[in-house]
Amino acid sequence: MEFVPEEGKHLHGDCSTLILPALSIGNVGQLAADLLVSSLGSERVGYLDDPHVLPCVGNAAYGPVPQGEVALPLEVYDSPSNALTVIQQRSPVVKGMMLEFAKNLSDFVAACGKKHIVLLSSLDFGKWQRVDVSSGLQIYYLSSSNSDGVDEKCEQLGWKKLQEYDPSEKHWKYLSNLAEGNATREAISPLEDELEEENYYASLPFAALFSFLKAKGMKVTCLLCYCSEGDNMPEAFQLADAACKLLTLSPNGSGADKWRVPLSWMTVYGPPPDLSIF
């Protein structure tokens, strides 16, 4: 993985915290990253080039008006005032290459000297075994702070640990061993078909990223929410707000005004229908 800086820009050494999405259902992690980049006074300092991420190109994402810049698959944004870096991922990893991508990304992040990594991702509502909508959308978490995934601050914020995480379960254990160099890619290959069928959570990108980043000795916190395909902007606001609470960040303004909705969201679902057809 190679970092290509913007002309005259560089990674800020004092940005010790990194937020990045782990792609999953509904793209909630990416949408939340959009909100954080747009609302925290971030600037693009460069992009990442990795052979395992599909190429893509698009219009300027944030605005407030188009600047004539193109959006790329992996972009790096720094917010020095918040000591924060955000990596935005716009296209998926090549099928079957998630473990290689996780390794490359963890190597890059470790080399940059990041101390705390916050992964934002979503989970399939259809897999939710303990449905409780009495308190609205719930935030789940997984942390490297303790071997069982529990984090004291996350508990204080009222979030629930992802109960399906079991570091002794064979799929999670293989991911950990692979990340730590105690297993080979070939050793885990026979389990890949089982991962999809038997262990939904360990098959998701956040699990691979969590395991490889944790193996580098960094603190890793996954913030997760359940959702379905469709309009997941409300979930994105909730996940972005959770990241701000965890890291004590203050976007511009207060209440609903604290979020600056990205320019790119105006065309997420295309133009409105032609009413003459009805």
N, C-alpha and C positions, 0 to 999 in steps of 0.2 A: 504494500500500500504506500503510495507516494502522496505527499502534501505539496500542492502547487499554490504558492501564495499569489494574491492579487498584487499588482504592481505597487510598490511602495508600502506594502503592508506585511505583517508578520503575526504569528501567534504570540499572544501576551502571556508572559511567564507567570504573572500573578493570577491568572484565571485557573484556579486549582480545582474547580468543580466543572463537571461535564454532564450535559443532558443530551440524550439521544433517543430516538424512537426505535423500537423493535417492531418490524412490520407484522401486522396481524389483521384479523377481521375488522372491517370498517375503517381501517387506516386511522384509528383514533390517536395513536402515538404521534403520527406525522402531523395531524391537525393540531394537536396540543403543542408540538414543537413550533409550528407556524405561529401560533398565538404568542409564544414566549419570545421568539425572534422579533416579531412585530411590535411587541409591547414593552420590551426591556431595553430599548435603545441599542440594539445589537448592530454590528456592521459585519459584512462579509469580508473575511480576511483571506479566503482561498477556498480551494476545493480539494477533494481526495480522489485519487485515481486508483481503482482496484479492479483487477480482471474478472472478479466474481460478481460484480454488480452490472446489471443490464444497462446499456447506454440509453440516455434520453435527453431531450432538450425542450425547453419551454420558455414562455414569456416571463418577464420580471414578476416575481411573486408577491412583493410586499408593498411597493408604492411609497407614499399614498397616491402617486401618479406614476405611470410607466416611465422608466428611466432608460429604456433601450438596452437593458442588460438581459442576458439569457440565464435561465435556471438550469442547473446541472444535477446529475444523480446524487452526488454527495458533496454538500456544501458545509463550510465551517464558518460559524459566526461567533464573534467575541463581544462580550459586554464587560469591559474592564471595571466599570463602576459597581458591578455586581459580582466581580471575580468569577465570571461564568462564561463557559464556552457551550455553544449548542451546535451539534451536528445534525443537519437535516438530510434524510435519505428519501429520495423521490422515486426510485425504481427498485424492483425486487432483486434479490440475489438469484443468480443462476441456479436452477433446480439441482439439488444434490451437492451444492457448494457452500452451504451455510456454515459448516464447521470450519472450512478453510477461511471463509470471510471473517468469522468470529476470531480466529487466531490472528489474522492480519490486523484487524481493528484493535485487538487487545495489545498487540505489540506496539502499534502506533501510539495508542493512548498512554501506555506505560512509559514510552520514550519521551512523551511530552510532559511527564511529571504530574499528571492529574492525581488528585487524592481521593475524590469522591465522585462516583459515576451514578447517575440516576437514569434508569431505563424506563421509558414510557411505552406501555403496550396495552392491548385489549385481549379479551378472552371470549370465546363463543358462548352466547347466552344459552344455546342449546345444550351445553355441557354443564350448566350450573346445577349442582346436586342439592344445594341448600338454599332454595329460593326464599328470600325475605325482602319484600319491597316496602315494608312498613316505614323505613327511614329513607326511602328514595335510593338514588344511585349510591352504591357502596364502593369504596376504594379498598382494594386488597394490596398487600405488599409482600415482598420477599427480600430479605436482607442478608448480607454476608457478615453482619456484626456478630452473630452467634451461629453455631453449627446447625441449629434447628431452624434457622431462617428468621428468628424473632429479633425485633429491634425495639428498644424501649421508647424512643421518641415517636415512632409510628404508632405504637400502642397508646401513647398519651394523646395522640391526635385522633384516636377513636377508630383507627383502621384495623382491619382484620388480616392476620397472616394467611397466606395461601395454604390452606390445610392440605392440599394435594402434594405439597412439596415434602419429600422424604429422602434425605441424602443417602440413606442406606438402600433405597429401592434401586434395582439393577440399572435402569435407564439413566437416572440421575447420577448414579455411581460411575457408570461408564463415561458420561460426559465429564465428570470431575477428574477421573483418571486420565482421560485423553488430554484434557487441558493442562494437567500437571506433568504430562510426559510419561505417565505410567501405563499407557495403553497405546496401541497403534490404530490408525484409521481403519485398517482391515479388521481389527478385533471388534470394532463397533458396527461394522457394516451389516452382519447378520441380524442385528437388532433394528435396523432402520425401518423395515416393513412392519415390525411389531410396534415401533414408536407411534405410528399413525393410528393403529388399531387399539393398542392396549394402554398407551400412556399419552394422552393428548397433550398434556402440559409440557412434558419433557421434549416433545417434538417441535415446539414452537421456537421461533428465533430468539425470544427473550431468554430461554433456557440455555441455549448455546452461548449467547453473549454473557449472561450472568456467570456461567461456569468458567469461561476463559478469562474474563476480567477479574473474577475472584482469585483465580490461580496466580494472577500477577501481584497479589497482595494489596490490591486497592479495595476500598470500601465500595460496595455496590448495593444500591437500593432499587428494586423494581416496584413501580407503581402501576397497578393493573385495575381494569374495570371490565365488567361483562357488557356485551352489546350484541346487536344483530346488524346485518348489512342494511344500509339505508342512510338516512340523514343522521350522522353521528356528531354533529356540531355540539349539541348539549354535553355529550360525554367528553368531548375535547376540552370544553371550558372547565369541566369538573376535574379532569386530569391535570390540566395546566395549573389550576388553582391549588391542587394537591401538591404539585411540585413547588409552588411558591411558599406554601405553608411549611413544607419540609425544610426548605433552604432559607426561609425567612426573607423572601424576595418581595419587593413592592413595585408592581407595575404602575405605570402612570395613572393618576386619577384614583378614584375609589368606587366601590360598588360595580355596577354594570359598565361604568365609563372607564374602568381601569384597563380594559382590554381593547387593543387596536386591531380590529378585524382586518386580516390581510387582503390586499387587492385581489389576489388569485381566487379568493372564496366567492367573488361575485359571479364566477362562471363555473362553479363546481357542478351545477346541475344544468348548465346550458341556459339559453334564453327561455322566457315564459312561453307557454303554448299560444298559438294563434287562435284567439277566441272566435274567429269566424268559422272555425270547423265545428263548433258546437251548435 
